[in-house]
Amino acid sequence: MKAEGSLRVGFLGAGLIATYHSKMLRRFVSEIRVPLVRAGVYDPDPDLSRAFAAASGHQALTTEEAVINGCDVVYVCTWTSEHPRLVAMAAAQGKAIFCEKPLATTLADAIEMERVVRAAGVVNQVGLVLRHSPVFNLARELVQEPEAGRVMSVVFRDDQFIPIQGHYASDWRADVTKAGAGTLLEHSIHDLDLLEFVVGPISAVSGRTANFHGWPGIEDVATAQIEFRSGAMGSLTSLWHDNLSRPSLRRIEIFCERRLVTVEGDWDGPIRWQDADGHDETLVGDALIKAATPIVEAGFNPDVAFLRAVQRGEFAQPDMAVAVRAQRIADAIYRSAENEGGRVQVG
Ligand SMILES: NC(=O)c1ccc[n+]([C@@H]2O[C@H](COP(=O)([O-])OP(=O)(O)OC[C@H]3O[C@@H](n4cnc5c(N)ncnc54)[C@H](O)[C@@H]3O)[C@@H](O)[C@H]2O)c1
């Protein structure tokens, strides 16, 4: 039986990111302010399902349908190629959906997913979690302040060890039929989204990719020249190496007319800004989080924000429309790379 006002949460996929979301729900349950019922979990690997259930209190079920039927909210945390089918199943049942990024292995599938959830009218959110990050929200605010002047350029570097090893240990990321592509789609979809979130709409790209590891279709270097609608120009370098001492490190320099903003790290900085009048300030850790707290309306925790939106029947952010936009930019970069770096407009 479902208690009045409670939300039954189910999981499709019981791997790394499902475990992370489940831990977040447990840790921040008091902030969600709605009774959560740990409903079903399904993973085709029954050992994983059972281990997830034992650790989280969810019930290990044997089919996707059983999970979807028995929940109000479903987390789609499978490898990427399974997202479209499972999202369509959940939307057909009117369930609220949190789907991991990237939405799909192709842009066409991602567009269709967004259409399906919009038609079904279900609350949906995606795993572009860095939109909730204190440091990127503060960076966005700093570049939008009038004293910064206009953004002229951005240099974005994102490097990570290739995630078929280390704590990811996932074979599927080396399989193009499951992952769709390599570092740009699987990892730097976050970066493409952040570039628009922090700097503004992208109008055109040109890109190149390389493949050092040799997994077919899985590029491990992607570089892109980025043109923004505002006239700003930038670059992105995304790579997967074998240096396991660097799990995922982003460094972003945003050059404005009268301010340079430098970000390192994904969450609590450091962030430094240097102004034309000599002001030079760095924030990191708790001080940064305190400064960003009034800026991030929905709060820093994406899972809390999602479940609160579901409870209120409100629009959640970032939703699938946002994810389609990031995938559209990735697709344009891949098309450019196929054409030796030719310029491709982003619609
Ligand atoms: N938001 C983020 O920052 C972030 C971080 C890591 C992963 N991800 C994304 O999350 C997804 C999963 O990544 P992961 O690291 O957890 O991978 P993982 O390999 O740890 O887990 C994926 C699981 O999905 C299961 N699965 C496959 N098909 C299924 C189906 N039809 N029903 C139920 N389960 C199924 C697999 O057996 C596997 O256990 C990917 O799309 C990935 O890109 C997002």
The ligand as an ORCA input file, in Angstrom:
! r2SCAN-3c Opt
* xyz 0 1
  N      25.443     12.462    -14.381
  C      26.669     12.011    -14.321
  O      27.583     12.749    -13.987
  C      26.937     10.569    -14.687
  C      28.025      9.898    -14.114
  C      28.227      8.555    -14.462
  C      27.371      7.937    -15.376
  N      26.352      8.646    -15.947
  C      25.455      8.027    -16.932
  O      24.644      7.051    -16.262
  C      24.406      5.911    -17.087
  C      24.916      4.653    -16.389
  O      26.293      4.806    -16.101
  P      26.989      3.984    -14.892
  O      28.314      4.617    -14.663
  O      26.064      3.861    -13.742
  O      27.187      2.574    -15.609
  P      27.230      1.125    -14.912
  O      27.836      0.204    -15.874
  O      27.829      1.231    -13.541
  O      25.662      0.777    -14.716
  C      24.796      0.617    -15.801
  C      23.886     -0.569    -15.494
  O      22.776     -0.576    -16.395
  C      22.365     -1.933    -16.453
  N      21.398     -2.108    -17.540
  C      21.625     -2.242    -18.867
  N      20.451     -2.385    -19.514
  C      19.453     -2.329    -18.580
  C      18.028     -2.396    -18.610
  N      17.362     -2.552    -19.772
  N      17.341     -2.286    -17.448
  C      17.975     -2.119    -16.275
  N      19.333     -2.050    -16.169
  C      20.060     -2.145    -17.309
  C      23.683     -2.678    -16.636
  O      23.573     -4.071    -16.356
  C      24.582     -1.930    -15.651
  O      24.622     -2.582    -14.388
  C      25.099      6.211    -18.418
  O      24.196      6.786    -19.332
  C      26.165      7.245    -18.027
  O      26.511      8.098    -19.084
  C      26.115      9.928    -15.594
*
